[in-house]
Amino acid sequence: MSQTISRRGFLKSAAAGSAVMMVGLNAGGLLAVGSSDIVVNPFVSINQDGEVTVVIKHFEMGQGTTTGLTTLVAEELDADWQKMKIDFAPADGIRYKNLFFGAQLTGGSTAIANSYMQYREAGAMARDLLVRSASTAWGVSPNQIQIRNGVISAGNKTAHFGEFIKEAMALKLNDKPVTKTPDQFNLIGKLKLPRKDSQAKTTGQAMFAMDVKLPGMLYVAIHRSPKFGGKVSSFNLDDAKKIGGFVDAKVLANKAGVAVYAKNTWAAFKARDALKVSWDFSGAETRGTEEMRAEYKKLVDEPAMFNGLPTTKEAANTAMQDAEHLVEADFQFPFLSHAPMEPLNCVIEKTANGVRFHDGCQGPSLVQGVVAYVLGLEQSQVEVKTFYAGGSFGRRANVNSDYHVEAALAFQAYGGQTPVKLVWSREDDIRGGYYRPMSMHRAKIGLDANGQLLGWDHHVAAQPIMKGTPFEAMVVHNGIDHTSVEGLSDTLYQVPNMSMGVSDFKSVIPVLWWRSVGHSHTAFVMESLIDMAAAKAKRDPVELRLSLLDQADAKGQRMANTIKTARDMANWKEGDKRGFASHFSFNTYVAVVADVSVKAKQVHVDKLYIAVDCGVAINPDVIKAQMEGGAGFALGAIARNEVTLDKGEVIEANFPQYQPTRFGDMPEIEVEIVRSNEAPTGVGEPAVPPTGPAIANAIYAVTGVRITDLPMTKAGFTFS
Amino acid sequence: MLYKLKVNGKAQEVEAEPGTPLLWVIRDELDLTGTKFGCGVAACGACTVHFQGAPIRSCSFPIDAVGENEITTIEGLEDKTAKVVQAAWNEKDVVQCGYCQSGQIMSAVGLLKQNPSPSDAEIEAAMQGNVCRCATYVRIKDAIKTAAKNLEA
């Protein structure tokens, strides 16, 4: 249980001032006894009508956290699902921190995993309070009180949750509540608990930051450097002034762009486009994609900068010198844009003692820290009001808090009084950097005559994501940024004599975690290589995978079990012309069987069978949705997405050049969740890594073409 | 310039620059924020509204071309087809981030009004222009088929 809650105890009366704001109640500051809500703890409050509000510390980008966290509270409370409400937490890195990160930040598929006991205990605490309140009110012993589906009862007496607020106020909170055992679960694991955000999102009522409008607010678009790292030298306003609705333009203090202020979004875009800006490109990226690819090749040709495994390159090669079969391949990966449906935006306004952001905020702690620094405030002076986020895939959180800083600088440049809404266009988004890094892998695997692995020599060149950031100490070891090699250096396969070299690519182009981070390329490489090794040694690729796992080890056993589940649900037979891949990421095990049809190099993915072990399945339908969505997200990316540059300028501009997965691309998807009583693990990202290689392996099985250079359109395939 | 519009059955007067896309008038001036901005080039469908009952991409439809024609946004959906479609969306829990879903629903309602029992190919043709980055397509298809069945009943 979080220390915060136990220390805080039962919040009531005036002491709950901040809590009142926190759950969005009357801002009067007082919770009058008997006439208002019980704020049980920072996560749960109950009102007079018996409605329960769960304060959601993670943002909702579609991954289902609002439903998931609410399920945890409702389970322990035995609440009526229909009477469960949600509210997003304010920025508060102590109360609402991600227990795995120590800061308020959503990422790494950890929202449920880190909150599992915290939110259950918060619910159990509320339940305990209700039981004792009812016991007092009815004059019966607590063990005669029952709670089922939102109804408190004892004998023939019944009440809803809001009827004993007066009694509850007089009690002391028990901060060591008893939580349920899994056999007592009524909601957790229930196949279909309606999503908490469905209704609002099907009627246009759900509020995104893009929908925020404050009185007197100006709309801002930013004219940024066409080359990454360029600085504003000067600008000319003449044409921008001709745009109706144009208000003003100011250079941002960091010279990264010119903010154009207007009376509406359209005028801001038009005036921004009409602005003429001269740039200083002395520190800018000026290379094109082909030059970068050549440099990547040079990096893997040369000795690695760092070595990440105990076996040296020489030792790995010595072990392979008598190999019967050798698999050698280079793999190349492009920059990828997250391209969430809601283009980046936020609103910033002045408060009595600082500023407030309205944002689909993925990392409130990052925003508070960075913006406080930029504006010369204390972190506590930076408030964040969180809205639904129209997708993210990682883009809405980064250590620079790039778009929040832009908004803050634009707000400051205009005098720091007028609220401003920063809006990015889709072109700004596709061309705005923070990409999944390009990378290149070179691998050599040796097998003996029986198809047993003898050695494996691997070299990764990638632009590191975390090096030089505050996360460096956590993620970079012996020079190796773990996000460049995760899923490879820690593979569950028992590979003898494996060496792994790593070389860093350097560029001022900002790179970022993109749904599944390093696994987005390492899994493609690993699972393609295993498939290639199986083909060379004439072994069934599923059987080869199982043989490489240590099934005496808990992780190896769970991976094997997940592989077998996918194999069996797809009725996989040796020699089938279909693709298989599996991968362990974010502590979750996923295996995928892909069926594709290919006619004259036109590919359609017909069906994906996905097996997943993510521990206790809290909302099976949300897990299923994340498997479907993760696979669909991966499909368009590996098939045809890449961000390319010419002389440092991004070529792709919008969806016509960066075609996302569309309706007609989508395969049929069958999902099976492996039953488990282990602690719950991530589901937002883990379907992404194995989907690409499963499809690539299927294309190989059907056509004999091995795809090693992404996107797949490079090999002449089209997708429909 | 002053434009007189009919939006969701209501007469509206708005001041806008000629050439302004209908999307921005709907969102920034009329405060009907259920209609979304996704790409600005009619390539994602997030901005889909109905023009005389048929889906159009409002991001690329100039205000000057609207005239007296009836515009319906997600907030103005109220006929039976729309209610059945929205109910199917809820039943199947289609949404993830939800940002594209107003547009998806406007396209689906437009399809089913014109063709109450579409084939798979007709569904694909009607929905191909609506992007969902969360890739909820499997459920979108399921919800459209469910709605078609329920409309028949």
Chai-1 contact restraints between the chains, C-beta under 6 A:
chainA,res_idxA,chainB,res_idxB,connection_type,confidence,min_distance_angstrom,max_distance_angstrom,comment,restraint_id
A,M61,B,C97,contact,1.0,0.0,6.0,A-B,restraint_1
A,G62,B,Q96,contact,1.0,0.0,6.0,A-B,restraint_2
A,G62,B,C97,contact,1.0,0.0,6.0,A-B,restraint_3
A,G62,B,C134,contact,1.0,0.0,6.0,A-B,restraint_4
A,R195,B,D93,contact,1.0,0.0,6.0,A-B,restraint_5
A,S198,B,N90,contact,1.0,0.0,6.0,A-B,restraint_6
A,S198,B,D93,contact,1.0,0.0,6.0,A-B,restraint_7
A,S198,B,V95,contact,1.0,0.0,6.0,A-B,restraint_8
A,K201,B,V95,contact,1.0,0.0,6.0,A-B,restraint_9
A,K201,B,G98,contact,1.0,0.0,6.0,A-B,restraint_10
A,K201,B,Q101,contact,1.0,0.0,6.0,A-B,restraint_11
A,T202,B,Q86,contact,1.0,0.0,6.0,A-B,restraint_12
A,T202,B,W89,contact,1.0,0.0,6.0,A-B,restraint_13
A,T202,B,N90,contact,1.0,0.0,6.0,A-B,restraint_14
A,G204,B,G34,contact,1.0,0.0,6.0,A-B,restraint_15
A,G204,B,I74,contact,1.0,0.0,6.0,A-B,restraint_16
A,G204,B,E75,contact,1.0,0.0,6.0,A-B,restraint_17
A,G204,B,S102,contact,1.0,0.0,6.0,A-B,restraint_18
A,A206,B,G98,contact,1.0,0.0,6.0,A-B,restraint_19
A,D211,B,T33,contact,1.0,0.0,6.0,A-B,restraint_20
A,G244,B,E17,contact,1.0,0.0,6.0,A-B,restraint_21
A,N264,B,W24,contact,1.0,0.0,6.0,A-B,restraint_22
A,N264,B,D28,contact,1.0,0.0,6.0,A-B,restraint_23
A,T265,B,W24,contact,1.0,0.0,6.0,A-B,restraint_24
A,T265,B,D28,contact,1.0,0.0,6.0,A-B,restraint_25
A,W266,B,T20,contact,1.0,0.0,6.0,A-B,restraint_26
A,W266,B,W24,contact,1.0,0.0,6.0,A-B,restraint_27
A,P340,B,R133,contact,1.0,0.0,6.0,A-B,restraint_28
A,M341,B,G38,contact,1.0,0.0,6.0,A-B,restraint_29
A,M341,B,Y99,contact,1.0,0.0,6.0,A-B,restraint_30
A,M341,B,C100,contact,1.0,0.0,6.0,A-B,restraint_31
A,M341,B,R133,contact,1.0,0.0,6.0,A-B,restraint_32
A,E342,B,Y99,contact,1.0,0.0,6.0,A-B,restraint_33
A,G390,B,C97,contact,1.0,0.0,6.0,A-B,restraint_34
A,G390,B,Y99,contact,1.0,0.0,6.0,A-B,restraint_35
A,G391,B,C97,contact,1.0,0.0,6.0,A-B,restraint_36
A,G391,B,R133,contact,1.0,0.0,6.0,A-B,restraint_37
A,S425,B,G40,contact,1.0,0.0,6.0,A-B,restraint_38
A,R426,B,C39,contact,1.0,0.0,6.0,A-B,restraint_39
A,R426,B,G40,contact,1.0,0.0,6.0,A-B,restraint_40
A,E628,B,V138,contact,1.0,0.0,6.0,A-B,restraint_41
A,G629,B,Q96,contact,1.0,0.0,6.0,A-B,restraint_42
A,G629,B,C134,contact,1.0,0.0,6.0,A-B,restraint_43
A,G629,B,A135,contact,1.0,0.0,6.0,A-B,restraint_44
A,G632,B,A135,contact,1.0,0.0,6.0,A-B,restraint_45
A,F633,B,A135,contact,1.0,0.0,6.0,A-B,restraint_46
A,N654,B,C39,contact,1.0,0.0,6.0,A-B,restraint_47
A,N654,B,V41,contact,1.0,0.0,6.0,A-B,restraint_48
A,F655,B,C39,contact,1.0,0.0,6.0,A-B,restraint_49
A,F655,B,A43,contact,1.0,0.0,6.0,A-B,restraint_50
A,F655,B,C44,contact,1.0,0.0,6.0,A-B,restraint_51
A,P656,B,A43,contact,1.0,0.0,6.0,A-B,restraint_52
A,P660,B,V131,contact,1.0,0.0,6.0,A-B,restraint_53
A,P660,B,R133,contact,1.0,0.0,6.0,A-B,restraint_54
A,T661,B,A135,contact,1.0,0.0,6.0,A-B,restraint_55
A,R662,B,Q128,contact,1.0,0.0,6.0,A-B,restraint_56
A,F663,B,E124,contact,1.0,0.0,6.0,A-B,restraint_57
A,F663,B,M127,contact,1.0,0.0,6.0,A-B,restraint_58
A,F663,B,Q128,contact,1.0,0.0,6.0,A-B,restraint_59
A,F663,B,Y137,contact,1.0,0.0,6.0,A-B,restraint_60
A,G664,B,E124,contact,1.0,0.0,6.0,A-B,restraint_61
A,G664,B,Q128,contact,1.0,0.0,6.0,A-B,restraint_62
A,M666,B,Y137,contact,1.0,0.0,6.0,A-B,restraint_63
A,I669,B,V138,contact,1.0,0.0,6.0,A-B,restraint_64
